[in-house]
Structure formats: structure tokens, C-alpha cells
Amino acid sequence: MEKEAQRLLKKALKLLGRERSAADIFFIGDAAMRRLNRVYRGKDKTTNVLSFSAPKNFPRPDLKTGTTYLGEIYLNMVYIKKEGGDWRAMLIHGLLHLLGFDHEKISDKIRMQKLEKSIASSLEF
């Protein structure tokens, strides 16, 4: 599943005009996700996806020169399956957060959802 996720991420980045960007993807369970959510967001509960943006100019010598490292995406497969979701959609959701999108205001939520649907449709899932 990790290789499939990396392929999907690369295709989504290309669609978004961010071919020279990269992110790490981690598949974790409920306990680890709850811990991350508690420590970094102050919410003592599990969730489906969390994204953590990398600090600007974060050093990644393993990446090609000129590649922007966006950060990390954590997917909770237990939670996603429990809610009947699709990990690919959650991966795209997490990626959009790394690119600066949010859903705090209703207009931002609508914009983000449209973009998620457009990417999913383009990637045919």
C-alpha cells in the first residue's frame, strides 16, 4: 500500500502543478493517531488523517535538489475503514492541508471539497 500511496501522491502533486514537491506518508493505528492528535492538536481522540507541514527549507538531503519538502501525512487505516472512507481521499485531503488549504470557513471547506473531488476524478478513484 505504501508504494501505491507514493504513486498517488506524485500524480496528485503533478495535477496541482507541484511536481517538484514531496511528502512522507505514514499508515498508523488508533492509539498512535490519538497520541499525535493529543500532543500536537490538544484533542484527546483519534481521527482519520493528520498533516504536519515541514518548516521552511527543512533539510532533506535524500531528495533531489530543487525539491520542496512539504511535510508528513498520517493516515489512520482503522478509523478510515470504520467510517467507510477511502484512504486515497484522505491522502488527498492531507496533501491539500500541506499545501495550505483548510476548512475553517464554509467557503474554504467548499473550495477544498471541490478540489478533492476534482483530483479524485482525475485520478479515477
C-alpha positions as CSV (number, residue, x, y, z in Angstrom):
1,M,0.0,0.0,0.0
2,E,2.9,2.4,0.7
3,K,4.1,2.3,-2.9
4,E,0.6,2.8,-4.2
5,A,0.3,5.8,-1.9
6,Q,3.5,7.3,-3.1
7,R,2.4,6.9,-6.7
8,L,-0.9,8.6,-6.0
9,L,0.8,11.4,-4.1
10,K,3.1,12.0,-7.1
11,K,0.2,12.1,-9.5
12,A,-1.8,14.5,-7.3
13,L,1.2,16.8,-7.0
14,K,1.6,16.8,-10.8
15,L,-2.1,17.7,-11.2
16,L,-1.6,20.6,-8.8
17,G,1.5,21.8,-10.6
18,R,3.8,20.8,-7.7
19,E,5.9,18.1,-9.4
20,R,9.0,19.3,-7.5
21,S,7.4,18.7,-4.1
22,A,7.5,15.7,-1.8
23,A,5.9,14.5,1.4
24,D,6.1,11.5,3.7
25,I,3.1,9.2,4.3
26,F,2.6,7.1,7.4
27,F,0.0,4.5,8.0
28,I,-0.8,4.2,11.7
29,G,-3.5,2.9,14.0
30,D,-5.9,4.4,16.5
31,A,-3.5,4.6,19.5
32,A,-0.7,6.4,17.6
33,M,-3.2,8.8,15.9
34,R,-4.8,9.6,19.2
35,R,-1.4,10.3,20.7
36,L,-0.4,12.6,17.8
37,N,-3.8,14.4,17.9
38,R,-3.5,14.9,21.7
39,V,0.1,16.1,21.7
40,Y,0.0,18.4,18.6
41,R,-3.6,19.5,18.4
42,G,-4.8,19.2,22.1
43,K,-7.6,16.8,21.1
44,D,-7.7,13.6,23.1
45,K,-9.3,11.5,20.4
46,T,-8.4,9.6,17.3
47,T,-9.1,10.9,13.8
48,N,-8.7,9.8,10.1
49,V,-5.8,12.0,8.9
50,L,-3.3,14.5,10.2
51,S,-0.8,16.6,8.3
52,F,2.2,18.3,9.7
53,S,3.9,20.9,7.5
54,A,7.7,20.9,7.4
55,P,9.5,24.1,8.5
56,K,10.6,26.2,5.6
57,N,13.8,25.0,4.0
58,F,13.7,21.8,6.1
59,P,16.9,19.9,5.0
60,R,16.2,16.6,3.2
61,P,19.5,15.5,1.6
62,D,17.7,12.4,0.3
63,L,15.6,14.4,-2.1
64,K,16.6,15.8,-5.5
65,T,18.0,19.3,-5.5
66,G,15.2,21.8,-6.0
67,T,12.5,19.5,-4.5
68,T,10.4,21.2,-1.8
69,Y,9.6,19.0,1.2
70,L,6.0,19.7,2.3
71,G,5.8,17.6,5.4
72,E,4.1,14.5,6.7
73,I,0.7,12.9,6.3
74,Y,-0.5,10.3,8.8
75,L,-3.4,8.1,7.8
76,N,-5.3,6.0,10.4
77,M,-6.4,3.0,8.5
78,V,-8.5,1.6,11.4
79,Y,-10.5,4.8,11.6
80,I,-10.9,5.2,7.9
81,K,-12.2,1.7,7.4
82,K,-14.5,2.1,10.4
83,E,-16.1,5.2,8.9
84,G,-16.3,3.6,5.5
85,G,-13.9,6.1,4.0
86,D,-11.3,5.8,1.3
87,W,-7.6,6.2,2.3
88,R,-6.9,7.7,-1.1
89,A,-9.4,10.5,-0.5
90,M,-7.9,11.1,3.0
91,L,-4.4,11.2,1.5
92,I,-5.5,13.9,-0.9
93,H,-7.2,15.8,2.0
94,G,-3.9,15.6,4.0
95,L,-1.9,16.8,1.0
96,L,-4.2,19.8,0.5
97,H,-3.6,20.7,4.1
98,L,0.2,20.6,3.5
99,L,-0.4,23.0,0.5
100,G,-2.1,25.5,2.8
101,F,-5.8,24.6,2.3
102,D,-8.1,24.4,5.3
103,H,-11.8,24.1,6.1
104,E,-12.2,26.6,8.9
105,K,-14.7,28.8,7.0
106,I,-17.5,27.4,4.9
107,S,-16.2,29.0,1.8
108,D,-12.8,27.3,2.3
109,K,-14.5,24.0,3.0
110,I,-16.4,24.2,-0.2
111,R,-13.3,25.1,-2.2
112,M,-11.3,22.3,-0.6
113,Q,-14.0,19.7,-1.2
114,K,-14.3,20.7,-4.9
115,L,-10.6,20.4,-5.4
116,E,-10.6,17.0,-3.6
117,K,-13.4,15.7,-5.9
118,S,-11.6,17.1,-9.0
119,I,-8.3,15.4,-8.1
120,A,-10.1,12.1,-7.2
121,S,-12.0,12.2,-10.6
122,S,-8.8,12.9,-12.5
123,L,-7.0,10.1,-10.7
124,E,-10.1,7.9,-11.3
125,F,-10.9,6.7,-7.8
